Amino acid sequence: MSKSSPKESQPSYVKLAMRNMVQKGGTSLKHFVLSTVGILAVLVGLAYLTR
């Protein structure tokens, strides 16, 4: 990874992810929603199986 300026420290992964989300817009939002729904489905499924 290249740094944008010599005295600026390497950006954190959170900052890079947020910048990427802003640039990609709808795609990141769609993936976030799909991930959230998937995780909730797994949790509900496990709760159902282990009740």
OpenMM code with the backbone's topology and positions (N, CA, C; nanometers):
from openmm import Vec3, app, unit

residues = "MET SER LYS SER SER PRO LYS GLU SER GLN PRO SER TYR VAL LYS LEU ALA MET ARG ASN MET VAL GLN LYS GLY GLY THR SER LEU LYS HIS PHE VAL LEU SER THR VAL GLY ILE LEU ALA VAL LEU VAL GLY LEU ALA TYR LEU THR ARG".split()
positions = [
    Vec3(0.0836, -0.1187, 0.0000),
    Vec3(0.0000, 0.0000, 0.0000),
    Vec3(0.0876, 0.1244, 0.0000),
    Vec3(0.0567, 0.2160, -0.0835),
    Vec3(0.1349, 0.3386, -0.0876),
    Vec3(0.0680, 0.4449, -0.0014),
    Vec3(0.1517, 0.5276, 0.0572),
    Vec3(0.0997, 0.6369, 0.1390),
    Vec3(0.0743, 0.7575, 0.0509),
    Vec3(-0.0280, 0.8351, 0.0841),
    Vec3(-0.0633, 0.9501, 0.0011),
    Vec3(0.0343, 1.0656, 0.0216),
    Vec3(0.0885, 1.0816, 0.1411),
    Vec3(0.1897, 1.1844, 0.1652),
    Vec3(0.2916, 1.1317, 0.2650),
    Vec3(0.4138, 1.1808, 0.2595),
    Vec3(0.5194, 1.1243, 0.3439),
    Vec3(0.4943, 1.1366, 0.4936),
    Vec3(0.4379, 1.2500, 0.5393),
    Vec3(0.4207, 1.2640, 0.6836),
    Vec3(0.2872, 1.2100, 0.7345),
    Vec3(0.1972, 1.1727, 0.6455),
    Vec3(0.0688, 1.1152, 0.6873),
    Vec3(0.0891, 0.9673, 0.7178),
    Vec3(0.0429, 0.9229, 0.8353),
    Vec3(0.0576, 0.7820, 0.8703),
    Vec3(-0.0391, 0.6984, 0.7868),
    Vec3(-0.0117, 0.5692, 0.7818),
    Vec3(-0.0966, 0.4796, 0.7021),
    Vec3(-0.2375, 0.4795, 0.7599),
    Vec3(-0.3402, 0.5010, 0.6764),
    Vec3(-0.4769, 0.5088, 0.7288),
    Vec3(-0.5223, 0.3750, 0.7871),
    Vec3(-0.6089, 0.3817, 0.8871),
    Vec3(-0.6576, 0.2597, 0.9493),
    Vec3(-0.7526, 0.1869, 0.8546),
    Vec3(-0.7751, 0.0593, 0.8844),
    Vec3(-0.8659, -0.0200, 0.8013),
    Vec3(-1.0077, 0.0359, 0.8066),
    Vec3(-1.0460, 0.0913, 0.9220),
    Vec3(-1.1807, 0.1490, 0.9341),
    Vec3(-1.1956, 0.2674, 0.8397),
    Vec3(-1.0935, 0.3555, 0.8375),
    Vec3(-1.1008, 0.4710, 0.7479),
    Vec3(-1.1040, 0.4274, 0.6030),
    Vec3(-1.0230, 0.3269, 0.5680),
    Vec3(-1.0227, 0.2775, 0.4299),
    Vec3(-1.1585, 0.2178, 0.3933),
    Vec3(-1.2185, 0.1430, 0.4859),
    Vec3(-1.3483, 0.0812, 0.4596),
    Vec3(-1.4558, 0.1877, 0.4433),
    Vec3(-1.4519, 0.2915, 0.5280),
    Vec3(-1.5517, 0.3977, 0.5174),
    Vec3(-1.5362, 0.4740, 0.3867),
    Vec3(-1.4112, 0.5019, 0.3471),
    Vec3(-1.3873, 0.5714, 0.2202),
    Vec3(-1.4371, 0.4863, 0.1033),
    Vec3(-1.4127, 0.3562, 0.1115),
    Vec3(-1.4572, 0.2649, 0.0067),
    Vec3(-1.6094, 0.2608, -0.0006),
    Vec3(-1.6756, 0.2599, 0.1160),
    Vec3(-1.8223, 0.2584, 0.1179),
    Vec3(-1.8786, 0.3847, 0.0546),
    Vec3(-1.8173, 0.4991, 0.0833),
    Vec3(-1.8660, 0.6252, 0.0268),
    Vec3(-1.8498, 0.6239, -0.1244),
    Vec3(-1.7371, 0.5720, -0.1731),
    Vec3(-1.7123, 0.5711, -0.3175),
    Vec3(-1.8045, 0.4738, -0.3895),
    Vec3(-1.8276, 0.3557, -0.3307),
    Vec3(-1.9075, 0.2542, -0.3998),
    Vec3(-2.0569, 0.2706, -0.3775),
    Vec3(-2.0966, 0.3383, -0.2716),
    Vec3(-2.2374, 0.3698, -0.2493),
    Vec3(-2.3274, 0.2504, -0.2338),
    Vec3(-2.4160, 0.2295, -0.3304),
    Vec3(-2.5210, 0.1287, -0.3212),
    Vec3(-2.4704, -0.0125, -0.3068),
    Vec3(-2.3587, -0.0454, -0.3715),
    Vec3(-2.3072, -0.1823, -0.3656),
    Vec3(-2.2696, -0.2192, -0.2223),
    Vec3(-2.1989, -0.1304, -0.1546),
    Vec3(-2.1589, -0.1584, -0.0167),
    Vec3(-2.2804, -0.1694, 0.0734),
    Vec3(-2.3780, -0.0834, 0.0519),
    Vec3(-2.4994, -0.0874, 0.1332),
    Vec3(-2.5725, -0.2198, 0.1123),
    Vec3(-2.5798, -0.2648, -0.0129),
    Vec3(-2.6447, -0.3920, -0.0436),
    Vec3(-2.5717, -0.5079, 0.0248),
    Vec3(-2.4385, -0.5065, 0.0175),
    Vec3(-2.3606, -0.6131, 0.0810),
    Vec3(-2.3763, -0.6102, 0.2326),
    Vec3(-2.3825, -0.4893, 0.2903),
    Vec3(-2.4014, -0.4765, 0.4346),
    Vec3(-2.5360, -0.5348, 0.4758),
    Vec3(-2.6401, -0.5018, 0.4008),
    Vec3(-2.7738, -0.5530, 0.4325),
    Vec3(-2.7774, -0.7053, 0.4171),
    Vec3(-2.7184, -0.7572, 0.3101),
    Vec3(-2.7158, -0.9027, 0.2905),
    Vec3(-2.6399, -0.9723, 0.4029),
    Vec3(-2.5279, -0.9141, 0.4453),
    Vec3(-2.4507, -0.9730, 0.5550),
    Vec3(-2.5309, -0.9724, 0.6845),
    Vec3(-2.5981, -0.8602, 0.7115),
    Vec3(-2.6782, -0.8498, 0.8332),
    Vec3(-2.7914, -0.9520, 0.8330),
    Vec3(-2.8609, -0.9636, 0.7208),
    Vec3(-2.9710, -1.0601, 0.7102),
    Vec3(-2.9173, -1.2023, 0.7253),
    Vec3(-2.8024, -1.2308, 0.6649),
    Vec3(-2.7425, -1.3640, 0.6756),
    Vec3(-2.7064, -1.3995, 0.8183),
    Vec3(-2.6445, -1.3051, 0.8894),
    Vec3(-2.6050, -1.3307, 1.0290),
    Vec3(-2.7291, -1.3505, 1.1158),
    Vec3(-2.8320, -1.2669, 1.0944),
    Vec3(-2.9553, -1.2840, 1.1712),
    Vec3(-3.0207, -1.4185, 1.1420),
    Vec3(-3.0179, -1.4609, 1.0162),
    Vec3(-3.0768, -1.5899, 0.9800),
    Vec3(-3.0031, -1.7047, 1.0490),
    Vec3(-2.8709, -1.6968, 1.0534),
    Vec3(-2.7924, -1.8001, 1.1222),
    Vec3(-2.8263, -1.8025, 1.2709),
    Vec3(-2.8345, -1.6845, 1.3328),
    Vec3(-2.8648, -1.6791, 1.4759),
    Vec3(-3.0050, -1.7320, 1.5063),
    Vec3(-3.1023, -1.6944, 1.4235),
    Vec3(-3.2393, -1.7429, 1.4439),
    Vec3(-3.2440, -1.8937, 1.4217),
    Vec3(-3.1741, -1.9412, 1.3199),
    Vec3(-3.1691, -2.0857, 1.2939),
    Vec3(-3.1074, -2.1624, 1.4091),
    Vec3(-2.9976, -2.1123, 1.4631),
    Vec3(-2.9358, -2.1777, 1.5778),
    Vec3(-3.0257, -2.1747, 1.7000),
    Vec3(-3.0932, -2.0606, 1.7213),
    Vec3(-3.1848, -2.0521, 1.8355),
    Vec3(-3.2997, -2.1525, 1.8197),
    Vec3(-3.3472, -2.1676, 1.6982),
    Vec3(-3.4560, -2.2627, 1.6733),
    Vec3(-3.4092, -2.4069, 1.6957),
    Vec3(-3.2889, -2.4383, 1.6466),
    Vec3(-3.2379, -2.5749, 1.6585),
    Vec3(-3.2014, -2.6113, 1.8013),
    Vec3(-3.1632, -2.5156, 1.8812),
    Vec3(-3.1137, -2.5452, 2.0162),
    Vec3(-3.2155, -2.5108, 2.1265),
    Vec3(-3.3394, -2.4878, 2.0890),
    Vec3(-3.4376, -2.4504, 2.1931),
    Vec3(-3.4805, -2.5724, 2.2736),
] * unit.nanometer
topology = app.Topology()
chain = topology.addChain("A")
for resn in residues:
    res = topology.addResidue(resn, chain)
    for name in ("N", "CA", "C"):
        topology.addAtom(name, app.Element.getBySymbol(name[0]), res)
